[in-house]
Amino acid sequence: MPQTLLAFLAMMIAALSAINQYTAQLQSYEAAYRSEFELMANAVVLEEIEIIDLTTSYGGLESLNGSELKRSFEIGADGIEFDLTVTVTFVDEFGTPSATETTQKELSIAATHPRFATPLVTHTRVIAQ
Amino acid sequence: MQLLFDNIASVLVASTVLLVVVATNLNAQRSAVESSVAYAAKTQTLSMADYLESDLLLVGNGTADTIQTIASNEADQTTQFSFWRMDNTGSPMLVSYLLTQTTSIEIDGETVQLYRLDRTEGGQPAGGGSSTLSHFEITMLAADGTTTADVATARLLRVRAVNVYPFGDPDNMNMFRSHWGITVRPPSLET
């Protein structure tokens, strides 16, 4: 009967609208959640870059290439652990990676967390000889 | 009789549709409020982060002394952080960050203590931060990243802060926590 079909249609539209809104809400939560993790990862990566810059000589930087570290963002007794991957490459005066030895190296650290598929942040610093 | 059933069925369908639409609309409104609250909390936190970062980089700038006082409470929060820097006239000026307890809120049975961050220059109020901080901590780090209590060995300053934004009715309150942290390397700590 036409009225039955119309009633079914109305319920379908209402249900689809509710599902659509719920999906958008979940995406909004996910974005806010990731944004928090990015800020924490940012702090952890920048600190590691400063520590490496302070403690490692120019010649010793290459030994860090490919190393993986675990560092935590701690608030009081709680902490969230991030996985850091260190990359060191020679770069030319324009910052472009160079296959041959130059007078400056680019230290790059990427932070990841098992909760997210892609790296949260990546920071680089060029260190001259 | 058939007409009666038809009427009852149509009223039921209409009520269901109306209920779903109203619930969806209310949920959308709540989601919009939450997004606004998260944005406001983040903006306020990053605004505080901006001036705190530039301020801490000037620790000991143009002065013989650097960090004067760093005091914590039992929850490892920094209640006072005072340092010397040069003012606009070239004279030494003592800048202090003071953390003061304000109020506490209860959410889902958990009590969260809030703090206000005040800033003074030479003992006079000069700016400040959020009044809804649930955590604020400045730690001195040695060159290798280990914490140190000795200013002479400190090379880095690590800051950790959590800004809390409560929202909703008192009986059904939620909160958004905005985390922020940075580690600065004031040039004056290296000399």
Interface residues (C-beta under 8 A of the other chain):
Chain A: Q3 A7 A10 M11 A14 A15 S17 A18 Q21 Y22 A24 Q25 S28 A32 S35 E36 L39 M40 N42 A43 V44 L46 E47 E48 E50 I51 L54 T55 F73 E74 I75 G76
Chain B: D6 A9 S10 V13 A14 T16 V17 V20 V21 A23 T24 N27 A28 S31 E34 S35 A38 K42 A75 D76 Q77 H135 E137 L141 A143 D144 G145 R155 L156 R158 R160 V162 F176 R177 S178 H179 W180 G181 I182 T183 R185
